[in-house]
Amino acid sequence: MTEKEENPLVELVKTLVSAGILAIGIRSCVAEARFIPSESMLPTLEIDDRLIIEKISFHFRKPKRGDVVVFSPTDALKEQNYKEAFIKRVIGIPGDVVKVENGTVFVNNQKLTEEYIYEPPNYQYPPVTVPKGQYFVLGDNRNNSLDSHHWGFVPLENLIGRAAVRFWPPDRLGPLDPQPLYPESP
């Protein structure tokens, strides 16, 4: 008995459907590409930078101070009609006390070394304790960023993933550097 050859068109459709299912699975569970639409993360991220956002690590570990994260709008942001995802840097993790005083960010009364920011913050922010399951995030362009100092904390369930690698433009290809220096976690 001879094996019947399948129609090339049917083979093509099967291949395209399989590739589509695989691509959707990877994008929803593993990684996705994102672009930077604003100046809120200057100088670390520039407008139109393209990043790979990995979605796996937060299944195995909690977000850390210094992680650059992408998240869905919080309830406070949704009330202001924001629908698109945000990208910011984690400054405070659950239990941390965060404040901004005289152009300096403090976590647990320790000054952060922030050589990566655009300029020191020109605002004051009184001490707040980051609640359980929430994160305090700021843009690296402290004075031009809609972030936690405006609308509060980001719940863990809103986190989409961590910015891992910049793939565009080619002259800035690679991991997001420099890494900030943060006090030891409690």
TORFI-668628 format. One record per residue: x, y, z of N, C-alpha, C in turn. Coordinates in steps of 0.1 Angstrom, whole numbers, plus 5000, padded with zeros to 4 digits. Layout:
XYZXYZXYZ ...
//
This chain:
500849885000500050005000500950135000 500650224991501450344991500850454999 501750535005501350645013500850755004 499650815008499050915000499751045003 500151124993500751254995499751354998 500051445007499151545011499251665002 498151735000498051844991499051954997 499852014989500752124994500052235000 498852274996498152385002497652345016 497252215018496952175031498152175040 499252135036500552135043500852275047 500752375038500952515041500052565052 498752535051497852585061498152515075 498452395075498852325088500052395094 501052425085502252485090502052625096 501252705088500852845093500052845106 499152755107498352745119499152705131 500052605129500952565139501852675144 502452745134503352865137502552965145 501352995141500453095147500153055162 499852935164499552885178500852895186 501952855181503252865188503553005191 503453095182503753245184502853305195 501553275194500653325205501053265218 501353135219501753075232503053145237 504053165229505253225233504953375238 504153445230503953585234503153595247 502153505249501353515261502053455274 503053365272503553305284505053325286 505853355275507253345276507853485274 507653555263508353685260507553755249 507753885249507053965238507954085236 507754145224508454265221507654385225 508254495229507554615233508454735228 507754845226508554965222508255075233 509155165234509155275243508455395237 507255435242506555555236506855685242 507555695253507655825260509055845266 509355955271510655995277510755955292 509755885298509755865312510855785318 511555705309512655625313514055665308 514155795303515455845299516355855311 517555835310518355795298518455645295 517955565304518055425303517355375290 516155425287515355385276514955505268 515155505255514855625247513555595239 512955695234511755685226512055595214 511155495212511255405201512255295203 512955285215513755165218512755045217 513354935213512554805212513154705222 512254645230512754555241512054425240 512754325246512154195248511754195263 510454165265509954155279509754015282 510553965292510453825295509353805306 508553705306507453685314507553565324 508753505324508853375331509453395345 510353485347511153495360510253525372 509153605370508353635381507453515386 507453405378506853285383507753215393 509053245393509953175401510553265412 510453395410511053485420510153615420 510153685431509453815432510253915425 509654025420510354135415511354195425 512454235420513554295429513654445426 514254515436514554655434515454665422 515254755413516054775402515554715389 514654615390514054555379513254655371 513354665358512554745349511454655345 510254695349509054615347507954685338 507254595331506054645323504854595331 503854685332502654645339501454705333 500354645336499054695331498654805340 497854905335497455015343496754975357 497155045367496455015380495055075380 494255045390492955095391492955255390 493855315397493955455397494255515383 495055445375495355485362494155465352 493455345355492255325346491155425349 491055485361490155585364490455715356 491755725352492255845344492255805329 491655695326491455655312492755605305 493755555313494955505307494655355305 494955305293494755175289495955095285 497055165281498255095276499155065288 499954965286500954925296501955035299 502555025311503555125315504855045317 505955115316507255065319507955155329 508455095341509055175351510055085358 510855145368511855075375511255045389 511354925394510954895408511954965418 511355045427512155115437511955055450 510655025454510354965467509554835465 509954735473509254605474508454605486 507554505488506654495499507454515513 506954605521507654625534508654735534 509054785523510054895522509355025526 510155115531509655255534510455335523 509655405515510255485504509955635506 510855715504510655865505511555935495 511156055491512056135483512156275490 513456305492513656425500514956495494 514856625492515956705487516656645475 515956595465516456545453517056405454 516756335465517256205467516156105471 516255985465515355875469515955795480 515155765490515655685501514755555502 515355445504514655315507515055265520 514155255530514455215543515555305549 515455435547516355535552517755525547 517955455536519255445529519155515516 520055605513520055685500520355585489 519655595478519955515466521055585458 521855505453522855545443522255535429 521855645423521155635411521855715400 522955655395523755725384522955715371 521955635370521255605358520055705355 519755795365518555875363518955995354 517956055348518156175340518556295348 517856325359518156425368517556395381 518056455392517456425405515956475406 515156405414513756455415513656595421 512756675415512556805420511356815429 510956705435509756705443510056625456 509256645466509356575479508256475479 508456365485507456255487507656205501 506556215509506756175523506956015524 507455975535507655825536506355745535 506455645527505255545526505855405527 505055315533505455175534504755105523 505455025515504954955504504154835510 502854825506502054715512502354585506 501954475513502154345508501554325494 502254255485501754225472501754345463 502454455467502454585459503954625457 504154715447505454765444505454915441 506454985445506655125443507555145431 507155205420507855215408508055365404 509255395398509555535393510155525380 509955625371510655635359512055685361 512955655353514355705354514455855351 513455905344513356055341512456105352 512956115365512156135377511156245375 511556355369510656475368509656475357 509756375348508856365337508356225335 507756175346507256035346506056025355 505055975349503755935356503955805363 504255805376504655685383504055685397 504655595405504055575418503955705427 504855795425504755925433503456005429 502855965418501556035414500355955417 500455825415499155745417499255625426 500455595432500455485442501155365437 500855255443501555125441500955045429 501854955425501454855414501254715421 500054665419499854525425500654425417 501154315423501854215417501154155405 499854145406499054075395499054165383 499354295384499454385372500754375364 501754305370503054295363502954205351 503354245340503354165328504654095326 505754165329507154105328508254205331 509454155329510654235332511354265318 511754385317512454425305513854355305 514154275296515354195296516454245287 516154265274517054305264516554405255 517354505251517054595240517554535227 516654525217517154475204517154585193 516654705196516654815187516854945194 517655035190518455035178519754945179 520254905168521454815169522654865177 522854995177523955045184523755045199 522555015204522255005218521754865222 522054775214521654635216522254575229 521454505236522054435248521154455260 521654415272520954425284520854565289 519854595297519654735302520654765313 521554855310522654895320522555045322 523155105331523855035342522854985353 523254885361522454835372522554935383 521454975389521455065401521954995413 522355065423522755005436521655035446 521154925451520054925461520454865474 519854915485520154855498519754715498 520354635506519954485507518454475510 517854375505516454345508516254305522 515154345528514954305542514754155544 
//
